[in-house]
Amino acid sequence: MEQKTLACPVCQSNKAEIAGEDVKLSGRFQNKEFLTTSLTVLRCIHCGYYMFFDNTAQFTTKEPSEES
């Protein structure tokens, strides 16, 4: 799977804090209830936008290495 650098879709900042891990969202749509898989929730430090990722997303605290 391709790894991408974290970027907020609103302000393009790459700084975020973990707001929750193993979060499951539930809801109802057209009289059917649903429950999501476990999600990691990140909150952008710059603008406060919440981003949701499933368990296939990988995060690192290292600065990306410059590879060409």
QUITACOR-V85968 format. One record per residue. OMEGA is omega in radians with two decimals (999 if undefined). Layout:
<<OMEGA> <OMEGA>>
This chain:
<<-3.13> <3.08> <3.14> <3.08> <3.10> <3.08> <3.11> <3.14> <-3.12> <-3.03> <3.12> <3.09> <3.09> <3.13> <3.14> <3.06> <3.13> <3.13> <3.12> <3.09> <-3.10> <3.12> <3.06> <3.11> <3.07> <-3.14> <-3.13> <3.13> <-3.13> <3.11> <3.08> <3.10> <3.10> <3.08> <-3.09> <2.98> <3.13> <-3.11> <2.95> <-3.12> <3.07> <3.11> <3.13> <-3.14> <-3.06> <-3.03> <3.08> <-3.14> <3.12> <3.14> <-3.10> <-3.13> <3.07> <-3.01> <3.06> <3.12> <3.11> <-3.10> <3.09> <3.10> <3.12> <3.02> <-3.14> <3.12> <-3.12> <3.11> <-3.14> <999>>
